[in-house]
Amino acid sequence: MDKYAFNDLLKTAGLSKKEFAEILGTTGGTISNWGNEGREIPYWVESWLHLYIENQHCKKIKEAISKSGVCDLMDKKSK
C-alpha cells in the first residue's frame, strides 16, 4: 500500500494520523513518516483499517436497531 492509499483509507475511516497514532499507542510522527523516504507502511495496516471501517458500519447498524425498539419487541415475545 502506498501513502496515497493509506491516506484515503484513513479518511474513509474518519481518522486523522494523530488519532490513528493514539489508537496504536505510537506517535503521530511515526505514522506521518510511513510511506516516505523508503519507509514502508507496515503490512498489517491496510487490513486493520478495513476492519476498523467495517466495525464502524456495524456499530451504526447496531445503534439503529437498538433505537428502533426491535430488540425490545423480541424480548417481550420471548417472555
C-alpha positions as CSV (number, residue, x, y, z in Angstrom):
1,M,0.0,0.0,0.0
2,D,1.4,3.4,-0.9
3,K,0.9,6.6,1.2
4,Y,-1.9,7.8,-1.0
5,A,-4.0,4.7,-0.5
6,F,-3.1,4.9,3.2
7,N,-4.3,8.5,3.4
8,D,-7.5,7.6,1.6
9,L,-8.2,4.7,4.0
10,L,-7.6,7.0,7.0
11,K,-10.1,9.5,5.5
12,T,-12.7,6.7,4.9
13,A,-12.2,5.5,8.5
14,G,-12.7,9.1,9.7
15,L,-9.3,9.1,11.4
16,S,-6.5,11.6,11.4
17,K,-3.0,10.4,11.6
18,K,-2.9,11.7,15.2
19,E,-6.0,9.7,16.1
20,F,-4.7,6.6,14.4
21,A,-1.4,7.0,16.3
22,E,-3.2,7.3,19.6
23,I,-5.2,4.1,18.9
24,L,-1.9,2.3,18.1
25,G,0.0,3.8,21.1
26,T,2.6,5.4,18.9
27,T,3.5,9.0,17.8
28,G,2.0,11.0,15.0
29,G,5.5,11.4,13.6
30,T,5.8,7.7,13.2
31,I,2.6,7.5,11.2
32,S,3.5,10.5,9.1
33,N,6.8,9.0,8.2
34,W,5.2,5.8,6.8
35,G,5.4,5.8,3.0
36,N,8.2,8.5,2.9
37,E,11.8,8.1,2.1
38,G,11.7,4.3,1.7
39,R,9.8,3.7,5.0
40,E,7.2,1.1,4.2
41,I,3.8,1.2,5.6
42,P,3.5,-2.0,7.8
43,Y,1.8,-4.9,6.1
44,W,-1.0,-5.1,8.6
45,V,-2.2,-1.5,8.4
46,E,-4.4,-2.0,5.3
47,S,-6.4,-4.9,6.7
48,W,-6.6,-3.2,10.1
49,L,-8.1,-0.1,8.6
50,H,-10.6,-2.1,6.5
51,L,-11.7,-4.0,9.7
52,Y,-12.0,-0.7,11.6
53,I,-14.2,0.8,8.8
54,E,-16.4,-2.3,8.8
55,N,-16.6,-2.2,12.6
56,Q,-17.8,1.4,12.4
57,H,-20.5,0.4,10.0
58,C,-21.6,-2.5,12.3
59,K,-21.8,-0.1,15.2
60,K,-24.1,2.2,13.3
61,I,-26.4,-0.6,12.3
62,K,-26.5,-1.9,15.9
63,E,-27.3,1.6,17.2
64,A,-30.1,2.0,14.6
65,I,-31.6,-1.4,15.5
66,S,-31.4,-0.5,19.2
67,K,-33.1,2.8,18.6
68,S,-35.8,1.2,16.6
69,G,-37.0,-0.8,19.5
70,V,-36.9,-4.1,17.6
71,C,-34.8,-5.7,20.3
72,D,-37.4,-4.7,22.9
73,L,-40.2,-6.3,20.9
74,M,-38.2,-9.6,20.6
75,D,-37.5,-9.6,24.3
76,K,-41.3,-9.2,25.1
77,K,-42.2,-12.0,22.7
78,S,-39.7,-14.5,24.2
79,K,-41.1,-14.0,27.7
